[in-house]
Amino acid sequence: MIVSQFEVLCEVGDHVAGERIVSPFGAWLVLAANGKLDDIQRLIAEDMLADIPDGVLAAVGAWGFVGNGPFASQVERGPIPDKAGLDDWADRNTAGMITEFPTEPPTGPIADLYASAIAARTSWPEPLTIVDKKWIPGEFWGGQYGGLAVRDSLDHKVRVLKDYGTGPFVDVITTGTNGVAIHSVFGPTTWDATRSLRVARNLASGMRYPEADWREAADMIAGVTVEPIRGLQNIAQAYLPAWEANAFFDLSSVPVFREVVMDALQVAVARFDSVGFEAAAITAMRAGCAPPQGEALRLTATFGRPYAYAAAFAGQGLWRNIPLFEGWVTEVKEPSPTW
């Protein structure tokens, strides 16, 4: 099957658009591991598993009647473990973020079980400032929760960009100390989850969008304001909610999985708060079962309604600009100063 890595990421991401957390990368990794993609994809996956960056965990298992196929040197192999053994594998390879494997072990003389584990965890260089509830008056969250203040700086970015044909949007990039970066994308209310997630995924993949006019963004995006200030340098800032998410879904109907005629399930969790970001996913596939004086502008983007995010490693090497996780934020929580 000749399908590129990015095509798999897009196909899986679009299929489950609206889920609060999903790892299309975990789906691609398990497909590459069992040889269902072409040799180029397998070699890319092997090289990535041999050079995993700090802040990221990745593992692959292939148990049962699977022989010595692709990834022979990088896959945990052998008889299919019992449920307790699979739960332990999930716990070890997600730094404890997922403690239960998403499926029961298949049975039968020719049963196969393939699985991938992917996890990322990072801390911000400095904790994000927790702001009072009055700063988050968004119509969706209803001012119920406080928010996290992000200001355009050396550590984080608040950008106003333009998607051709659909108008401006805000991209807030929060980058952790180990290079894991999260793009939070806030577009016009006409953008649905699929549109927003595609843009977030593109940004995490390194795609560039042109800059947009701030005033145009304020006119077109509810929650974005622009005001004159005293100073020589424009200021861009955003207020993001804290959130946590978990999801469990069936990937078997995704075309790329339907072609291999195997059941595919994924469980995923994620959390975004003042101190950092963390996320993990297990995918299982089985068969048989202040400025100087002057005049400038200040842009403020209040993420007060559902928005998309995508997380990627922004450092150097094979893992650079590979979207690892993505999701659609529909539920938020009170920010916490600690994990």
N, C-alpha and C positions, 0 to 999 in steps of 0.2 A: 504494500500500500504506500504510494508516494504522497505523503502529506507532510508539509513543513511543520516545524515546531510552532511557529506563530499561527498557522492555520488551525492547529489543534487547540491552541489557547483561545482563539477567537470562537471556534465552533462550540467548545465547552462553555466558555463565558457567556456567549449569546443564548445558549440553550437554557441556562439557569439564571438569566438576568433577573434581578429582583431579589435573589438570595442575599442575605446579609454578609455571608462570607463563603468563598469558594476558592479552590486552588486548581485552576486549569493546568498549571505546571505539574502538579501532582498527578493529574490524569495523563498528561503527555509522558511523564517519566515511567509510569507503569506500562503504557503502550510500547514505549521504546524498549523497556526491559524484557518484555516477552516476545520481542522480534516481530511485532505486528506492523511496525513502520519500516522504512527502508534502511539500508546499512548506514547511510549518512547520519540519520537521526540517532541510530544506535551508537555510532562513534562519538557524536556530540554528547550524548548522555553519559557515556563512559568517561570521556574527558572531564565533564563537569563533576561527576562523582569523585574523580581523582583529585580535584582541586576545589574543595568546598571552602568558601570564605568564612571568616569569623562572623559570628552572629547568625549563621545558617546551619541547620542540620538537615541531612538528606540520607535516606537509606532505601534499599530495595530488597524485597524477599520474593523467592520463587520456590514453592514447596510442592511436593507430590510428584506426579508423573510428568515431569518437565525436562528430564534429561540434562544435558550440559549445553544448553543453547547460549544465546547472547548473555553478556555480562557475567561469564563464568567466574571471573576473579573478583567481582564486586557485589555479588548477591549472596545473601544468606540462603542456603539451600538445605535440602533434606526432606524427611517425612513431614507431612502437614502437622504443625503443632496443634495441641488441643486449645480450647478457648482461653484457658488461663495462660498458656504460652504465647498466644497471639496478643492477648491484653498486655502481657509483659513487654513484648516487642514494640507495641504502640507506645507504651509509657517510656521506654528507654530511648526511643528515637524521636520523641517530641518534647524532651525535657520535662516530662510530667504534665504537659498541657492536655494530652489525650490519654486517658487511662483504659479505654475500652475499645477493642477492635470492632469495626463496624459490621461484621458478619460472623456467623457461625462457620467453623471449618467445614468444607465440603467433604463428602464421603464417597467411597466407590473405588474400584480398582484403577481407574484412569483419571481420578480427580486431580485438578490443578488449582493452585491458589497463588496469585501474584499480588504484591502489595507495594505501595510506595509510601514513604513518610517524608514530609517536608515541614520544617519549622523555622521560624525567624523570631528573633527577640533583640530589641535594641532599647537603649536609654538615650534621652535627649541630652545634649551637652550641659544644659541647665534646665531644671523643671519649668514647664510652661506655667505662666501665671494664671491662677484660678481667679476668674472675675465674678462679681456679684450677679445675681439673677437678673437684675435690671438691665444688664448689658446684652442679654440674649432674649429679645422680645419677639423672636420669630413666630410667624403665625402657626407653624406646625407644632413646635415644641411647647408653644403657649407660655413661654417664660417660666416653665416649671423648674428648670435646672440652671445651674451656673454653667459657665463656659470656660474655654481655654484660649488665652490671648496669644496670637502668633504675629510677630512683626517681621517684615522683610529685613533680613540681616545676613551676616556671614554664615550663620548656622541654618537658617530657614528662609524660604522664599515665598512671597505673595505676588503672583503675577496675573496680569489681565491679558488674555490671549484671544485670538479670534479663530473660530472654526468656519471655514468657508461655507457659505450657504445657510448657516444656522446662527451666526452672530457671535458675540463675545462670551467669554466665561472666565471664571476665576480658578486658578490652579495654586493651591497652597502646598508647598513641599516641606515636610518636616523630616529632617535627616538626623539619624542617630549617630552615636559615636563610632559605631563599627561599619558605617556605610549603608545600612538599611534605610531606605527612604520611602515615604508614603506620599502619594499624590492625592489630595482631596480636591475634587472637581465640583464646582458649583456653577451651573448654567442657568439659562432662562427656564421659567416654569413650563415651557413647552417641551423641554427635554424630558424624555422618559428614562427609565433605568437603563434600557439597552443603549440609547444614544450616549448617555453620560458615562456608562462603563466602557464603551468603545473609546471615548476620548481619554479616560483615565488610563486604560490599557495602552493606548498609543503613546501617551506621555511617559509611562513607566518603561516603555520599550525604547525610549530615546527619540521618538518622533518630535519634530519641532513644529510649532505653530507660530504665526506672526503675532506681534504685539497688537493690542487693541486700544482704542481710545478709552480713557477712564470714564469720561462723561457719557459716552455711548453705552458703556457697561452699566452705569448707574441708571440710565433711562430704560434699559432692557431687562435688567436682572433685579427682581425683587430681593431686597436684603443687602444691596450694594449702594453705598452713598459716597458722594464726593463733596468735600467742603474746602474752601480756601483757608489757609493757615499762614501764620507768620514764620518765615524761614526761607532758606534757599534750596532746600531739597524736598522733593515729594516724599510722602510717607504712605506706604501700603501696609495695612494690617487686616487681620481676620480674627473672628471669634468662632472657634470650632467647639462642638459638644464632645464630651467624653462618652464613650460607648463600649459595649462588649456584645459579642455575637456568637452564636453557635448554629450549626446547620447540619442536617443529615438528608441526603438525597440520592436518588437512583440515577446513575448516568447511562444505564443500559440503552435508553432510547436516543441518546446522542448518536448521530449517524456514524461517527468514527468508531464508536463502541459497538453499534449495531452490526457493523460489517464483520467484526471479529467473533460475533455470536457468543458472547460471554456476559454474565451478570457483572455489573460494575456499580459499586457503592462508594460514597465518600462522606466522611464526617470531618467537620472543620470547626475551629474556634478562633476567636481573635479578640483583642482588647486594645483600645486606644485611650490613653489617659495623660495626666500632666507629666508623668515621669518617663513615659516611653510607649512602645508598641510591641505587641507579641501576637503571633498567629501560628497555627499548626493545622495540618490536614493529614488524614490517612485515606488513601484510595485503595480499594480492594477489588480485584477482578478474579472471578472464579468461573470454572466450568463444572458441570455435573452438580452443580450447585451455585530726644530734644535738639533741634537744629539752630544755626545762626539766624539773625534777623533777616527778613526778606519776605517774599510772597511765594507760596507753593501750594500744593494740593495734598489732601489726606484722603485716601480711599479706605473705606471700611467695608469688609464683606462679612456679614453675619450669616453663618450657615444655619439658618433657622428652619430648614425643611429638608426632606430627604436629599441625599447627595451621594455621589459615587466616590470610591477610593480604589487605588491600586498600589501594592507594595512591591518594591524591587530592590535588588542590591545595586547601589550606585557607585561602588568602587571599581577597581580595575580587574581584568581577567575575564574568563569565560562566562562568569555569572553576571557580568555587567549588563544592566538594562534588560534583564529577564523578569517579566512580571511573575511574581510568586503567588500572590494572593490578590483578590479583588472582592468588592462587595458594594452593597447599596444600603446606606445607613438609614434605617427607619425607626430605630428605637435608641434612646440615649439614656444616660444616667448621670447622677451627681458626680462631679469630678472628685478625685481623691489625690491627696498629696503623696501617697505611697502606693505600692502595688497591693 
